[in-house]
Amino acid sequence: MQQRLGGWQTRVAVPFASSRPTSRTKGEVILGVDPSLRGTGFGVIRTGLTEPVVLAQGTISCPKDWERSRCLAAISQTLRDVVRKHQPTVCAVEGLFFAQNLKTAIIMGEARGAALSAIAEAGLDIYEIATRKVKQAIVGYGAAQKLAVAKMVQRMLNLAELPAPDAADALALALVHAQTGSRFSLSVPKKI
């Protein structure tokens, strides 16, 4: 305490690593999903190395002229393919939000259900993280804009190009889940 009062400050660097029961050398593969009917973002990262590495990212885009059922099928099938190809060990999905428009909330719930169903079929543990917590952890501000999140994700993952907004949100979810799994974390993720 005397050192701090005298102007000395000690800082401890917190390493980026997961403490879940996986092999430290192999790491953990985390799938992040930001569900939406017209643009579901997904991102897959591998942790356990010196820095997290992106294995895949993208947006499941559905044109406005598609019926909802066709969009829901596309979300489910694409996520099944991603899970099959990259074999994630866990999934982080965006938490529920309170919409003022009931119709929007129902449509978002349908997209979320299609995504969760496809992921649960593979037997993955699924964790929910609130949007504000993700923005707070990535940008340092819980009401940050999508562009700020995308730029920070690009920086944290050393990406050559700025990821698309929905894919950036999904990658941010995966990053936050990896940090939450750290032994230095103060919060426990909500498993669904």
C-alpha positions in Angstrom: 0.0 0.0 0.0 2.9 2.4 0.8 4.3 1.8 -2.6 1.0 2.8 -4.3 0.8 5.9 -2.2 4.3 6.7 -3.1 3.6 6.6 -6.8 4.5 3.0 -7.5 1.9 0.9 -9.3 2.1 -2.8 -9.8 0.2 -4.3 -12.6 -0.3 -8.0 -13.2 -0.8 -9.2 -16.8 -3.6 -11.7 -17.0 -2.9 -14.4 -19.5 -5.5 -15.3 -22.1 -6.1 -19.0 -21.4 -9.0 -21.3 -20.6 -9.0 -23.5 -17.5 -11.7 -25.9 -18.6 -10.8 -29.5 -18.5 -9.2 -29.7 -22.0 -5.7 -30.3 -23.0 -3.6 -27.1 -22.6 -1.5 -27.9 -25.6 -4.5 -28.6 -27.9 -6.7 -25.9 -26.6 -10.5 -25.5 -26.8 -12.5 -24.9 -29.9 -15.3 -22.4 -29.2 -18.3 -21.6 -31.4 -19.9 -18.2 -31.0 -23.4 -17.6 -32.4 -25.2 -14.3 -32.9 -28.7 -15.5 -34.0 -30.9 -13.4 -36.3 -33.4 -14.4 -39.0 -31.8 -12.5 -41.8 -28.1 -12.5 -40.6 -27.0 -15.1 -38.1 -23.3 -14.6 -37.3 -21.0 -17.4 -36.4 -17.3 -17.6 -35.4 -15.1 -20.4 -34.4 -11.9 -19.9 -32.4 -9.2 -22.1 -30.9 -7.8 -21.2 -27.6 -4.9 -22.6 -25.5 -2.2 -21.3 -27.7 -0.4 -18.0 -27.1 -3.3 -16.1 -28.7 -6.7 -17.3 -29.9 -6.9 -18.3 -33.6 -9.9 -18.0 -35.9 -10.9 -21.2 -37.6 -14.0 -19.9 -39.3 -16.3 -16.9 -39.4 -19.3 -15.8 -41.4 -22.9 -14.7 -41.7 -25.8 -16.9 -42.6 -27.6 -14.4 -44.8 -31.2 -14.9 -45.9 -32.8 -12.6 -48.5 -35.9 -10.7 -47.5 -38.0 -12.6 -50.1 -37.3 -16.0 -48.3 -40.1 -17.3 -46.1 -39.2 -17.6 -42.4 -39.2 -21.4 -42.6 -36.6 -21.4 -45.3 -34.4 -19.0 -43.3 -34.7 -21.2 -40.2 -33.7 -24.3 -42.2 -30.7 -22.4 -43.6 -29.6 -21.4 -40.1 -29.9 -24.9 -38.8 -28.1 -26.6 -41.7 -25.3 -24.1 -41.9 -24.6 -24.4 -38.2 -24.7 -28.2 -38.4 -22.1 -28.0 -41.2 -19.9 -25.7 -39.1 -20.0 -27.9 -36.1 -19.3 -31.0 -38.2 -16.3 -29.4 -39.9 -14.6 -27.7 -36.9 -15.7 -29.9 -34.0 -16.2 -27.2 -31.3 -16.2 -28.3 -27.7 -18.5 -25.5 -26.5 -20.8 -22.8 -27.8 -21.4 -19.2 -26.6 -24.7 -17.7 -27.8 -26.0 -14.1 -27.4 -28.3 -13.7 -24.5 -32.0 -12.8 -24.8 -32.8 -9.2 -25.1 -36.1 -7.4 -24.4 -37.7 -6.2 -27.6 -40.3 -3.5 -27.6 -41.9 -5.1 -30.6 -43.6 -8.5 -29.9 -43.4 -9.6 -33.5 -39.6 -8.9 -33.6 -39.1 -10.8 -30.4 -40.9 -13.9 -31.7 -39.0 -13.9 -35.0 -35.7 -13.5 -33.1 -36.8 -16.4 -30.8 -37.4 -18.6 -33.8 -33.9 -17.9 -35.2 -32.4 -18.5 -31.8 -34.3 -21.8 -31.5 -33.2 -23.0 -34.9 -29.5 -22.2 -34.0 -29.7 -23.7 -30.5 -31.4 -26.9 -31.8 -28.7 -27.5 -34.4 -26.0 -27.0 -31.8 -27.7 -29.1 -29.1 -28.0 -32.0 -31.6 -24.2 -32.1 -31.6 -24.1 -32.4 -27.8 -22.3 -29.2 -27.2 -22.5 -27.3 -23.9 -24.2 -24.0 -24.7 -23.6 -20.9 -22.6 -25.5 -17.6 -22.8 -23.8 -14.2 -22.5 -25.7 -10.9 -22.4 -24.9 -8.5 -25.2 -23.9 -5.7 -22.8 -21.4 -8.0 -21.0 -19.9 -8.9 -24.3 -19.5 -5.3 -25.3 -18.1 -4.4 -21.9 -15.6 -7.2 -22.0 -14.4 -6.5 -25.6 -14.7 -2.7 -25.9 -14.9 -1.6 -22.3 -18.3 0.0 -22.8 -21.6 -1.9 -22.5 -23.4 0.2 -25.1 -20.6 0.2 -27.7 -21.5 0.4 -31.4 -21.2 -2.7 -33.7 -18.2 -1.0 -35.5 -16.3 -0.6 -32.3 -16.8 -4.3 -31.5 -15.7 -5.3 -35.0 -12.6 -3.2 -34.8 -11.6 -4.6 -31.4 -12.3 -8.2 -32.5 -10.1 -7.6 -35.5 -7.3 -6.3 -33.3 -7.6 -9.1 -30.7 -7.6 -11.8 -33.3 -5.0 -10.2 -35.6 -7.4 -10.4 -38.6 -6.3 -8.8 -41.9 -9.8 -7.5 -42.6 -12.6 -6.1 -40.5 -15.1 -9.0 -39.9 -18.7 -8.5 -41.0 -20.8 -7.0 -38.1 -22.7 -10.3 -37.3 -19.6 -12.4 -37.6 -17.7 -9.9 -35.4 -20.4 -10.2 -32.7 -20.1 -14.0 -32.8 -16.3 -13.9 -32.6 -16.7 -11.5 -29.6 -19.0 -14.0 -27.9 -16.4 -16.8 -28.4 -13.6 -14.5 -27.0 -15.6 -13.5 -24.0 -16.5 -17.2 -23.3 -12.8 -18.0 -23.4 -12.0 -15.2 -21.0 -14.9 -16.2 -18.7 -13.4 -19.7 -18.6 -10.2 -18.3 -17.3 -9.2 -19.0 -13.7 -9.1 -15.2 -13.2 -12.7 -14.7 -14.1 -15.1 -13.2 -11.6 -18.3 -14.3 -13.2 -19.8 -17.7 -14.0 -21.3 -18.2 -17.5 -25.0 -19.1 -17.7 -25.4 -22.6 -19.1 -28.6 -23.3 -21.1 
